[in-house]
Amino acid sequence: MVSDMGIIKPLRDRVRDLEFINEEHRKKNGQLRVEIQDKNKLIEELTEKINNPTKKMREQGELWLREVWKTQYNNLEKI
């Protein structure tokens, strides 16, 4: 009976250690998933800027003035 208790206690300790390790891995896995999602979003944004730079610039208002001047110029030509 003493020998069984000698085996069971270390096994319980080992199970507790493995549960702790598992929980830490789950936390780290969650953090890594969030980091991957953030980086994927950044990659998508950068790819969009590369593939369609004028659209992004319009959204940011950088080409707005060009469009206004082009419209004004076209209106002057009609006169």
C-alpha positions in Angstrom: 0.0 0.0 0.0 2.8 2.4 0.8 4.4 1.8 -2.6 1.1 2.6 -4.3 0.9 6.0 -2.5 4.5 6.5 -3.6 3.5 6.2 -7.2 0.1 8.0 -7.1 1.4 11.3 -5.5 4.1 11.8 -8.2 1.5 11.1 -10.8 -0.9 13.6 -9.4 1.9 16.2 -9.3 2.7 15.4 -12.9 -0.9 15.7 -14.0 -1.1 19.1 -12.2 2.1 20.2 -13.9 0.8 19.1 -17.3 -2.5 21.0 -16.7 -0.5 24.1 -15.9 1.6 23.7 -19.0 -1.5 23.1 -21.1 -3.1 26.3 -19.8 0.0 28.4 -20.5 0.2 27.0 -24.0 -3.5 27.9 -24.6 -2.8 31.5 -23.4 0.2 31.8 -25.7 -1.7 30.2 -28.6 -4.4 32.8 -28.1 -1.9 35.7 -28.1 -0.2 34.3 -31.3 -3.6 34.0 -33.0 -4.3 37.7 -32.3 -0.9 38.7 -33.6 -1.4 36.7 -36.7 -4.8 38.3 -37.3 -3.3 41.7 -36.9 -0.5 41.0 -39.2 -2.8 39.5 -41.8 -4.9 42.7 -41.7 -1.8 44.8 -42.2 -0.7 42.6 -45.1 -4.2 43.0 -46.7 -4.1 46.8 -46.3 -0.6 47.0 -47.8 -1.5 44.7 -50.6 -4.5 47.0 -51.3 -2.3 50.1 -51.3 0.1 48.4 -53.8 -2.6 47.1 -56.1 -4.8 50.2 -56.0 -2.8 53.2 -54.7 -5.1 55.9 -56.1 -8.2 54.5 -54.3 -6.4 54.6 -51.0 -5.1 58.1 -51.6 -8.6 59.3 -52.5 -9.9 57.8 -49.3 -7.2 59.7 -47.4 -8.1 62.9 -49.3 -4.8 63.3 -51.1 -6.3 63.3 -54.6 -9.3 65.3 -53.7 -7.7 68.5 -54.7 -6.7 67.1 -58.1 -10.3 66.1 -58.8 -11.6 69.6 -57.9 -9.0 71.2 -60.2 -9.8 68.8 -63.0 -13.6 69.6 -62.6 -12.8 73.3 -62.6 -10.7 73.0 -65.6 -13.3 71.1 -67.5 -15.9 73.7 -66.6 -13.6 76.4 -67.9 -13.3 74.6 -71.2 -17.0 74.6 -71.7 -17.2 78.4 -71.3 
